[in-house]
Amino acid sequence: MGQGELFDNFTHSIKSGDTIVCKFCNVEKNVDSFSFASGGNYRHRTCKSCTNQQQKIRDKLRLENPLPCKDHSCPICTKRQEDLEHLNNPNQIVWALDHDWNTEVFRGWICHKCNRALGMFHDNVDTLKRAITYLEK
């Protein structure tokens, strides 16, 4: 697996008429079906249709699972809200809604940093185990 496959927020030139395979639905679509990421340097790897569907799922899960209480700690890094508040934009909440994209099942509230880390590894347990093995060397 190449770095571009593992970390898919890479920059390259895309011309009108090019196609991209959506990382979520695995359908090859015209580049115009993909939004530009913030900064406009590259296109997201999830098509607009899948992005909209994902947002609907997140909105539904947020309604069903309110934000955790003030003394909640991230189950991965064990940091509490007061440990994390200085790391975030003042208007951003500390907790990220974590869920399984395949089953749409809520897993819990984790900090944004841990959420991004899991996302970089595509929630792939085998990849995470290899990363642990690597770190333990």
C-alpha positions as a printed NumPy array, in Angstrom:
array([[  0.   ,   0.   ,   0.   ],
       [  1.442,   3.345,  -1.027],
       [  1.38 ,   6.456,   1.103],
       [ -1.214,   8.024,  -1.19 ],
       [ -3.571,   5.136,  -0.501],
       [ -3.095,   5.323,   3.257],
       [ -3.257,   9.094,   3.558],
       [ -5.536,  10.188,   0.752],
       [ -5.349,  13.937,   1.316],
       [ -2.526,  14.41 ,  -1.13 ],
       [ -2.127,  17.162,  -3.689],
       [ -1.894,  16.599,  -7.417],
       [ -3.14 ,  18.381, -10.491],
       [ -6.584,  17.377, -11.66 ],
       [ -7.927,  18.657, -14.939],
       [-11.537,  19.114, -15.983],
       [-12.804,  15.854, -17.428],
       [-10.606,  13.706, -15.173],
       [-12.221,  11.078, -12.998],
       [-11.736,  10.022,  -9.4  ],
       [-12.872,   6.846,  -7.661],
       [-14.864,   7.724,  -4.543],
       [-13.236,   6.142,  -1.503],
       [-16.654,   5.544,   0.02 ],
       [-18.832,   4.147,  -2.785],
       [-15.914,   3.006,  -5.002],
       [-17.578,   4.466,  -8.101],
       [-15.473,   6.29 , -10.679],
       [-16.968,   9.745, -11.192],
       [-16.132,  12.969, -12.976],
       [-13.902,  15.289, -10.964],
       [-16.789,  17.778, -10.724],
       [-18.564,  15.275,  -8.437],
       [-15.91 ,  15.969,  -5.781],
       [-15.58 ,  19.127,  -3.674],
       [-12.36 ,  21.01 ,  -3.186],
       [-10.863,  20.611,   0.267],
       [-10.249,  23.7  ,   2.36 ],
       [ -7.518,  25.741,   0.755],
       [ -8.569,  24.471,  -2.674],
       [ -5.328,  22.551,  -3.253],
       [ -6.932,  19.172,  -3.852],
       [-10.252,  17.419,  -4.235],
       [-11.8  ,  15.362,  -1.484],
       [-11.698,  11.634,  -2.169],
       [-15.345,  11.205,  -1.183],
       [-17.895,  12.331,  -3.778],
       [-20.459,  15.022,  -2.996],
       [-23.293,  12.483,  -2.905],
       [-21.531,  10.269,  -0.338],
       [-20.435,  13.341,   1.644],
       [-24.078,  14.469,   1.887],
       [-25.187,  10.983,   2.958],
       [-22.427,  10.852,   5.578],
       [-23.525,  14.227,   6.964],
       [-27.112,  12.966,   7.306],
       [-25.843,   9.942,   9.252],
       [-23.726,  12.127,  11.552],
       [-26.638,  14.539,  12.129],
       [-28.944,  11.629,  13.042],
       [-26.386,  10.115,  15.415],
       [-25.763,  13.501,  17.1  ],
       [-29.489,  13.792,  17.824],
       [-29.542,  10.284,  19.301],
       [-26.283,  10.672,  21.264],
       [-25.901,  14.003,  23.05 ],
       [-22.465,  15.4  ,  23.852],
       [-20.799,  13.736,  26.837],
       [-20.763,  15.227,  30.321],
       [-18.058,  17.662,  31.446],
       [-15.915,  14.952,  33.126],
       [-15.822,  12.679,  30.034],
       [-12.388,  11.545,  28.886],
       [-11.352,  10.314,  25.472],
       [-11.326,   6.506,  25.566],
       [ -8.178,   6.466,  23.402],
       [ -5.843,   9.157,  24.779],
       [ -7.7  ,   9.508,  28.137],
       [ -7.589,  13.328,  27.988],
       [-10.471,  15.251,  29.496],
       [-12.228,  18.294,  28.088],
       [-10.128,  20.727,  30.128],
       [ -6.944,  19.109,  28.733],
       [ -8.178,  19.532,  25.159],
       [ -9.903,  22.91 ,  25.101],
       [ -6.724,  24.879,  24.43 ],
       [ -5.999,  22.743,  21.347],
       [ -9.219,  23.623,  19.526],
       [-10.673,  26.646,  17.846],
       [-12.771,  28.436,  20.51 ],
       [-15.915,  27.803,  18.455],
       [-15.208,  24.101,  17.956],
       [-16.448,  21.44 ,  20.337],
       [-13.783,  19.208,  21.861],
       [-15.496,  15.902,  21.084],
       [-15.91 ,  14.143,  17.752],
       [-18.755,  11.753,  17.135],
       [-17.161,   8.394,  16.331],
       [-19.131,   5.767,  14.456],
       [-18.705,   2.819,  12.128],
       [-19.295,   4.006,   8.55 ],
       [-20.335,   0.527,   7.411],
       [-22.9  ,  -0.198,  10.117],
       [-23.712,   3.445,  10.992],
       [-23.416,   2.452,  14.681],
       [-22.324,   5.108,  17.191],
       [-19.121,   4.059,  18.995],
       [-18.664,   7.022,  21.315],
       [-17.28 ,  10.494,  21.719],
       [-13.519,  10.786,  21.2  ],
       [-11.274,  13.829,  20.924],
       [-10.712,  15.344,  17.482],
       [ -7.033,  14.399,  17.451],
       [ -7.787,  10.702,  18.043],
       [-10.65 ,  10.859,  15.549],
       [ -8.292,  12.19 ,  12.866],
       [ -5.742,   9.485,  13.718],
       [ -8.32 ,   6.718,  13.296],
       [ -9.492,   8.331,  10.076],
       [ -5.96 ,   8.391,   8.674],
       [ -5.843,   4.653,   9.225],
       [ -9.349,   4.219,   7.75 ],
       [-10.476,   2.493,  10.972],
       [ -8.524,  -0.537,   9.73 ],
       [ -7.673,  -2.799,  12.678],
       [ -4.943,  -4.679,  10.793],
       [ -3.206,  -1.424,   9.839],
       [ -3.442,  -0.182,  13.42 ],
       [ -1.959,  -3.469,  14.699],
       [  0.956,  -3.087,  12.269],
       [  1.449,   0.483,  13.517],
       [  1.559,  -0.804,  17.113],
       [  4.051,  -3.502,  16.143],
       [  6.164,  -0.866,  14.43 ],
       [  6.122,   1.403,  17.494],
       [  7.017,  -1.485,  19.802],
       [ 10.25 ,  -2.239,  17.866]])
